[in-house]
Amino acid sequence: MRPFDLAVILVYLIAVTWFGAHFRSSQKSLKDYFLGGHSAPWWAIALSIVSAETSTLTVIGTPTLSFAGNFAFLQLVFGYLLGRVVVSTLFLPQYFRGEMYTAYELMGRRFGERVRKLTAGTFLVLRMLAEGVRVFAMSLIISIVLGTGEVTSILVIVCLTLFYTFEGGLTAVIWTDVLGMCLYVIGAVASFLVILHQIPGGWGHVVDVAGAAQKFQVFDFRFSLSAEFFARRYSFWAGLIGGCFLTTASHGVEQLMVQRLLAARSEGESRAALFGSWIVICFQFTLFLLIGALLFVYRSDAHLPQPFSPDRIYPDFVWHNLPVGLAGLVMAAILAAGMSNLSAALNALASTTIMDLYKPLAAPHEESHFLRLARWATIAWGCILFCVGLIARQWGSVLEAGLTIASILYGSLLGVFLLGSLTKAVREPAAMAGMLVGLLTMLFVRFSTHVAFTWYVLIGTAMTFASGCLASLLLGDFSSAD
């Protein structure tokens, strides 16, 4: 136990909880609670997007990738940029035609309420499972710091985050994201400098050792139509194409990200936030991969054994090797990343539950009624995520587990959104059939093949889109369309 470090972490947890909760006074309507009243500047939304896109999975999972492999993960970043171009061109103009609270209202306008509920339900399942992985990732940090069991650690982090999300809505989410983002990048830079200082020979020695082990290799341009090609997680083609589809799905059709884009003051500011976030993403992935390479050299020089859990490499080093005070700051920074993302997920889950599933079926009520239910929905989802976080302990590497879960369901969502945006004749029954075929296809791919998760969204999207068009032909939509 290190009292000063623990005090730093405790002060942070109390401060961020108070900071998020004090936004309650501004939450007077659903627009305030779910869209932040359209008051946040674009740069704050950009940092919030980065926080939601990465969070604790990036902080503790990305160094593991370069520690065990190389910098090939960066190839996905090029696909992330291409995906943002697609979202900016195809989806943003549609989202800013009228007041929308969720992405799935667009599907309701295009196809009908059944598709709206189906896409909203798919998001709820997707985010519930993916967020459970993130909750478990945060529990690793708590267990390292306090020596507590994982169950207690998960309970602590969920309860603290739930409190300020319940009180402050999306406004609290965005500004705690900004605070957490700044803190964990500062913590990562400090960690990089401290690790480098502890390696005899400095950066030159790192280049020699890590270079000889090919840790700095980024690109893999090999291409073929073989099973081995599609089984490789990180290649230039998987990164560019798979990353593009992954980002188009995550930023274009998933409420966790779309909610932030809808919260901007205008379509132009939303677009600025979208592209500004990519610059930060590129920087932070590079930074954490460099930290992984430094840890590889540090442990190799010290002849330390391989860790029993690769995801603990970075937090273990921080807690046991950084100076007193700085270790507490960096650990607080990692928790900041996770809490801000969990907060965003809770708000997005609540908004989809109330706006897409409950409100369309409910009798007319005062807005205060729906606002009160939104807060209770936030509590309910907090309890659900606690349970999923317990189960997620068995799902392997936190970063790749989170991306794999999301990629299985993203294809169906993106495919039906593309059916709605790129076709005019496809109707509701065909769209629903396309989603079902896409989902079943991805379940088969996940459990019956060795295809890498980086290809999942492309496959699921293609199957959903093609199946929807085929079903439309069979149902006569095209022949009856004007």
C-alpha positions in Angstrom: 0.0 0.0 0.0 1.4 3.4 -1.0 -0.6 6.1 1.0 0.3 9.1 -1.1 -0.5 7.4 -4.4 -3.7 6.1 -3.0 -4.6 9.6 -1.8 -4.0 11.0 -5.3 -6.3 8.4 -6.8 -8.9 9.0 -4.1 -8.8 12.8 -4.7 -9.3 12.3 -8.4 -12.2 9.9 -7.9 -14.0 12.3 -5.6 -13.2 15.3 -7.8 -14.4 13.8 -11.0 -17.6 12.5 -9.4 -18.3 16.0 -7.9 -17.4 17.7 -11.2 -19.8 15.5 -13.2 -22.6 15.7 -10.7 -22.6 19.5 -10.5 -24.1 19.6 -14.1 -27.4 18.4 -12.7 -28.8 22.0 -12.4 -28.6 22.4 -16.2 -30.5 19.2 -17.0 -34.0 20.5 -17.5 -35.1 18.6 -20.6 -34.4 15.6 -22.7 -32.3 17.7 -25.0 -30.2 18.8 -22.1 -29.8 15.2 -20.7 -29.2 13.4 -24.0 -27.7 16.1 -26.2 -26.0 18.5 -23.7 -28.3 21.3 -24.9 -26.1 21.6 -28.1 -23.8 23.7 -25.9 -20.4 21.9 -26.1 -17.7 23.3 -28.4 -16.4 21.1 -31.2 -13.0 20.5 -29.7 -14.6 19.2 -26.5 -16.7 16.8 -28.5 -13.6 15.8 -30.5 -11.8 14.8 -27.2 -15.0 13.1 -26.0 -15.1 11.0 -29.3 -11.5 10.0 -28.7 -12.3 9.0 -25.1 -15.2 6.9 -26.3 -13.3 5.4 -29.1 -10.4 4.2 -27.0 -10.6 4.4 -23.2 -9.1 1.9 -20.8 -8.9 -0.8 -23.5 -6.4 1.4 -25.4 -4.4 2.4 -22.3 -3.7 -1.1 -21.1 -4.3 -3.1 -24.3 -2.3 -1.1 -26.9 1.1 -1.4 -25.2 0.5 -5.2 -25.1 0.2 -5.3 -28.9 3.7 -3.8 -29.5 5.2 -5.7 -26.5 4.2 -9.0 -28.0 4.3 -8.0 -31.6 5.0 -4.7 -33.5 3.3 -1.5 -34.6 1.1 -3.2 -37.2 -2.0 -2.0 -35.3 -1.3 1.5 -36.7 -2.5 0.3 -40.1 -6.1 0.5 -38.7 -5.6 4.2 -38.2 -5.5 4.9 -41.9 -8.9 3.1 -42.2 -10.2 5.2 -39.4 -9.6 8.3 -41.4 -11.3 6.9 -44.5 -14.2 5.8 -42.4 -14.6 9.4 -41.1 -14.8 10.7 -44.7 -17.7 8.3 -45.4 -19.5 9.3 -42.2 -19.0 13.0 -42.9 -20.3 12.6 -46.4 -23.1 10.1 -46.1 -24.6 10.2 -42.6 -23.9 13.6 -41.0 -26.2 15.6 -43.5 -29.0 13.2 -42.7 -28.6 13.4 -39.0 -28.9 17.2 -39.0 -32.2 17.3 -40.9 -34.4 18.0 -38.0 -34.0 17.3 -34.3 -32.8 13.8 -33.6 -31.8 12.3 -30.3 -30.6 8.9 -31.5 -29.2 7.4 -34.7 -32.1 5.0 -34.9 -34.7 7.7 -35.4 -33.2 7.9 -39.0 -34.1 4.3 -39.6 -37.6 4.9 -38.2 -38.1 7.7 -40.8 -36.8 5.6 -43.6 -38.2 2.1 -42.9 -40.6 2.2 -40.0 -40.8 1.6 -36.3 -40.0 -2.1 -36.5 -36.6 -1.4 -38.0 -36.0 1.4 -35.6 -36.6 -0.9 -32.7 -34.5 -3.7 -34.3 -31.5 -1.4 -34.8 -31.9 0.1 -31.4 -32.1 -3.3 -29.8 -29.0 -4.4 -31.7 -27.1 -1.4 -30.4 -28.2 -2.2 -26.8 -26.9 -5.7 -27.0 -23.6 -4.6 -28.7 -22.9 -1.9 -26.2 -23.8 -4.0 -23.3 -21.3 -6.8 -24.2 -18.6 -4.4 -25.4 -18.9 -2.2 -22.3 -18.7 -5.3 -20.0 -15.2 -5.8 -21.4 -14.3 -2.2 -20.5 -15.7 -2.5 -17.0 -13.5 -5.6 -16.5 -10.5 -3.7 -17.9 -11.0 -1.0 -15.3 -11.3 -3.6 -12.5 -7.8 -4.8 -13.4 -6.5 -1.3 -12.4 -8.5 -1.2 -9.2 -7.3 -4.7 -8.2 -3.7 -3.8 -8.8 -3.9 -0.6 -6.8 -6.0 -1.8 -3.9 -5.3 -5.5 -4.0 -9.0 -6.1 -4.0 -10.8 -8.9 -5.8 -12.2 -8.2 -9.3 -15.8 -8.3 -8.1 -15.3 -5.5 -5.6 -13.3 -3.5 -8.0 -16.0 -3.7 -10.7 -18.6 -2.6 -8.1 -16.6 0.4 -7.0 -16.0 1.7 -10.5 -19.6 1.2 -11.7 -21.1 2.9 -8.7 -18.9 6.0 -8.9 -19.5 6.5 -12.6 -23.2 5.8 -12.3 -23.6 8.6 -9.8 -22.4 11.5 -11.9 -23.9 10.1 -15.1 -27.3 9.9 -13.3 -26.9 13.5 -12.2 -25.3 15.3 -15.1 -26.3 13.6 -18.4 -24.4 14.0 -21.6 -22.9 17.4 -20.5 -21.2 15.6 -17.6 -20.1 12.9 -20.0 -18.5 15.3 -22.4 -16.6 17.4 -19.9 -15.4 14.5 -17.8 -14.2 12.9 -21.1 -12.2 16.1 -21.7 -10.7 16.0 -18.2 -10.0 12.3 -18.4 -8.5 12.5 -21.9 -6.1 15.2 -20.9 -5.1 13.4 -17.8 -4.4 10.0 -19.3 -2.4 11.5 -22.2 -0.3 13.5 -19.7 0.1 10.3 -17.7 1.2 8.3 -20.8 3.8 11.0 -21.7 5.2 10.9 -18.1 5.3 7.1 -18.2 7.2 7.1 -21.5 9.8 9.5 -20.1 10.2 7.5 -16.9 10.5 4.1 -18.7 13.1 5.6 -21.1 15.1 7.0 -18.2 15.3 3.6 -16.6 16.7 1.9 -19.8 20.5 2.2 -19.8 21.6 3.6 -23.2 18.4 5.6 -23.6 16.6 5.9 -26.9 19.6 4.6 -29.0 19.5 1.3 -27.1 15.8 1.1 -27.5 16.1 1.5 -31.3 18.8 -1.2 -31.4 17.0 -3.8 -29.4 13.4 -3.1 -30.5 14.5 -2.6 -34.1 16.3 -5.9 -34.1 13.1 -7.6 -32.8 11.2 -5.7 -35.6 9.0 -3.9 -33.0 8.8 -0.8 -35.2 7.4 -2.6 -38.2 4.1 -0.9 -39.3 3.2 -2.1 -42.8 2.3 -5.5 -44.1 1.4 -5.2 -47.8 1.2 -8.9 -48.5 -2.0 -9.7 -50.5 -3.6 -12.9 -51.6 -7.0 -14.5 -51.5 -5.9 -17.3 -49.2 -7.3 -18.3 -45.8 -4.0 -17.2 -44.2 -4.4 -13.7 -45.6 -7.9 -13.2 -44.1 -6.7 -14.8 -40.8 -4.1 -12.1 -40.2 -5.5 -9.5 -37.9 -3.2 -6.6 -39.0 -2.2 -6.0 -42.6 -2.4 -2.9 -44.7 -5.5 -4.1 -46.5 -7.2 -5.3 -43.4 -6.4 -2.0 -41.7 -7.5 0.2 -44.6 -10.6 -1.6 -45.6 -11.5 -3.2 -42.2 -10.7 0.0 -40.3 -12.8 2.0 -42.7 -15.9 -0.2 -42.3 -15.3 -0.4 -38.5 -15.2 3.4 -38.1 -18.1 4.0 -40.5 -20.1 1.6 -38.3 -18.9 2.9 -34.9 -19.0 6.6 -35.7 -21.9 6.6 -38.2 -24.5 4.2 -36.9 -23.8 3.5 -33.2 -25.4 5.7 -30.7 -22.4 6.0 -28.4 -20.6 8.1 -31.1 -23.6 9.5 -33.0 -25.0 11.0 -29.8 -21.8 13.1 -29.5 -22.0 14.2 -33.2 -25.7 15.2 -32.7 -24.7 17.2 -29.6 -22.7 19.7 -31.7 -24.0 23.2 -32.4 -24.1 22.6 -36.1 -23.2 20.1 -38.8 -20.0 22.0 -39.5 -18.9 21.8 -35.9 -19.8 18.1 -35.8 -17.6 17.5 -38.9 -14.7 19.4 -37.3 -15.0 17.3 -34.1 -15.1 14.1 -36.2 -11.8 14.9 -38.1 -10.1 16.5 -35.1 -10.6 13.3 -33.1 -8.6 11.4 -35.8 -5.5 13.5 -35.2 -5.6 12.8 -31.5 -6.3 9.1 -32.1 -3.2 8.8 -34.4 -1.0 10.5 -31.8 -2.2 8.4 -28.8 -2.0 5.0 -30.6 1.5 5.8 -31.5 2.4 6.9 -28.0 1.0 3.7 -26.4 2.7 1.5 -28.9 6.0 3.2 -28.2 5.4 2.5 -24.5 4.9 -1.2 -25.3 8.2 -1.2 -27.2 10.0 0.5 -24.3 8.6 -2.1 -21.9 9.8 -4.9 -24.1 13.4 -3.5 -24.0 13.2 -2.8 -20.3 12.0 -6.3 -19.4 14.5 -7.9 -21.9 17.4 -6.1 -20.4 16.3 -7.1 -16.9 15.7 -10.7 -18.0 12.3 -10.6 -16.5 9.9 -13.6 -17.2 6.9 -13.2 -19.4 3.9 -11.8 -17.4 1.0 -14.2 -16.7 -1.4 -11.6 -18.0 -0.2 -9.4 -20.8 -2.9 -6.8 -20.2 -1.3 -6.1 -16.8 2.2 -5.2 -18.2 1.7 -1.4 -18.4 -0.3 -0.8 -15.2 2.0 -3.2 -13.2 5.0 -1.2 -14.3 3.3 2.1 -13.5 2.3 1.1 -10.0 5.6 -0.6 -9.0 8.2 1.5 -10.8 7.1 5.1 -11.2 7.9 7.6 -8.4 5.5 8.1 -5.6 2.8 10.5 -6.6 3.4 10.1 -10.3 2.2 6.5 -10.1 -1.0 7.6 -8.4 -1.5 10.2 -11.1 -1.0 7.8 -14.0 -3.3 5.2 -12.4 -5.9 7.9 -11.9 -5.5 8.8 -15.5 -6.2 5.2 -16.6 -9.3 5.2 -14.4 -10.3 8.5 -15.9 -10.3 7.0 -19.4 -12.5 4.1 -18.3 -14.9 6.1 -16.2 -15.6 8.6 -18.9 -16.3 5.9 -21.4 -18.5 4.0 -19.1 -20.4 7.2 -18.3 -20.9 7.8 -22.1 -22.2 4.2 -22.6 -24.7 4.6 -19.7 -26.1 7.7 -21.2 -26.2 6.3 -24.7 -27.9 3.1 -23.5 -30.5 5.2 -21.6 -31.2 7.5 -24.5 -31.8 4.6 -26.9 -34.0 2.8 -24.3 -36.2 5.8 -23.7 -36.3 7.5 -27.1 -36.4 4.5 -29.4 -38.1 1.8 -27.3 -40.3 3.4 -24.6 -41.4 6.8 -25.8 -42.9 5.7 -29.2 -45.2 3.3 -27.3 -46.0 5.5 -24.3 -49.0 7.7 -23.8 -48.4 11.5 -24.0 -46.6 12.8 -20.8 -44.9 15.9 -19.6 -41.2 15.9 -20.5 -40.3 15.7 -16.9 -41.8 12.2 -16.9 -39.4 11.0 -19.6 -36.4 12.8 -18.0 -37.1 11.0 -14.7 -37.3 7.6 -16.5 -34.1 8.4 -18.3 -32.3 8.6 -15.0 -33.8 5.4 -13.8 -32.8 3.7 -17.1 -29.3 4.9 -16.4 -29.3 3.1 -13.0 -30.8 -0.1 -14.6 -28.0 -0.2 -17.2 -25.4 0.3 -14.6 -26.6 -2.8 -12.8 -26.6 -4.8 -16.1 -23.1 -3.7 -17.0 -21.9 -4.7 -13.5 -23.1 -8.3 -14.2 -21.7 -8.4 -17.8 -18.3 -7.1 -16.4 -18.2 -10.2 -14.1 -18.8 -12.5 -17.1 -16.2 -10.6 -19.3 -13.4 -11.9 -17.1 -13.3 -15.0 -19.2 -13.1 -13.3 -22.6 -9.4 -13.0 -23.1 -7.3 -9.9 -24.2 -9.5 -6.9 -23.3 -8.6 -4.8 -26.4 -9.2 -7.4 -29.0 -12.2 -8.9 -27.1 -13.9 -5.5 -27.2 -13.2 -5.0 -30.9 -14.3 -8.5 -31.8 -17.7 -8.2 -30.0 -18.4 -4.9 -31.6 -17.4 -6.1 -35.1 -19.8 -9.0 -35.0 -22.8 -6.7 -34.7 -21.6 -3.7 -36.5 -22.1 -5.3 -39.9 -25.8 -5.7 -39.5 -26.2 -2.1 -38.3 -24.1 -0.6 -41.0 -25.6 -2.7 -43.7 -29.2 -1.6 -42.9 -28.2 2.0 -42.6 -26.6 1.7 -46.1 -29.8 0.1 -47.4 -31.7 3.1 -46.1 -29.2 5.7 -47.4 -28.2 4.2 -50.8 -31.5 2.6 -52.0 -35.0 4.0 -52.3 -37.0 0.8 -53.1 -36.0 -1.5 -50.2 -38.8 -1.6 -47.6 -39.0 -2.6 -44.0 -39.5 -6.4 -44.3 -36.5 -6.7 -46.7 -34.3 -4.6 -44.4 -35.2 -6.8 -41.4 -34.4 -9.9 -43.4 -31.1 -8.4 -44.5 -30.1 -7.7 -40.8 -31.0 -11.2 -39.8 -28.9 -12.8 -42.6 -26.0 -10.5 -41.8 -26.1 -11.4 -38.1 -26.3 -15.1 -38.7 -23.5 -14.9 -41.2 -21.2 -13.2 -38.6 -22.0 -15.7 -35.9 -21.0 -18.4 -38.3 -17.8 -16.6 -39.3 -16.9 -16.0 -35.6 -17.4 -19.5 -34.3 -16.7 -21.6 -37.4 -13.8 -19.9 -39.3 -10.4 -18.4 -38.6 -11.2 -15.0 -40.3 -9.6 -12.1 -38.3 -12.0 -9.7 -36.6 -10.7 -6.8 -38.8 -12.7 -8.3 -41.7 -16.0 -8.8 -39.7 -17.7 -5.5 -40.4 -17.0 -5.7 -44.1 -18.4 -9.2 -44.3 -21.4 -8.4 -42.1 -22.2 -5.2 -44.0 -21.9 -6.8 -47.4 -24.2 -9.8 -46.4 -26.8 -7.5 -44.9 -26.8 -5.1 -47.9 -26.9 -7.9 -50.5 -29.5 -9.9 -48.6 -31.7 -6.9 -48.1 -31.6 -6.1 -51.9 -32.3 -9.7 -52.8 -35.2 -9.9 -50.3 -36.5 -6.7 -51.8 -36.5 -8.3 -55.3 -38.2 -11.4 -54.1 -40.9 -9.3 -52.3 -41.4 -7.1 -55.3 -40.3 -3.8 -53.8 -38.3 -2.8 -56.9 -41.1 -3.5 -59.3 -43.6 -1.6 -57.2 -41.3 1.4 -56.5 -41.9 4.7 -58.2 
